[in-house]
């Protein structure tokens, strides 16, 4: 879940983003649907997140307002792992 600003990158350009053409959102979100998650990384001094898919699409958060990066990584499986969030500038697990 990304609360604030985000973008989707293809291999050599930004495909769409939260401040871009809304008509592209559905197209690119559909390209992500059903793909395997190939990698998950955090980056930046205040942790942002990048999720990479098996078809070389990358979904990134990047907050541009005061406060904390507003994203969380949720596990919906029955024997789930804790949710990951940013709290006080630190990557934090919460149940």
Secondary structure, 3 states (H helix, E strand, C coil): CECCCEEEECCCCEEEECCCCCHHHHHHHHHHCCCCEEEEEEECCCCEEEEEECCCCEEEECCCCCCCCCEEECCCCCCCCCEEEEECCEEEEEC
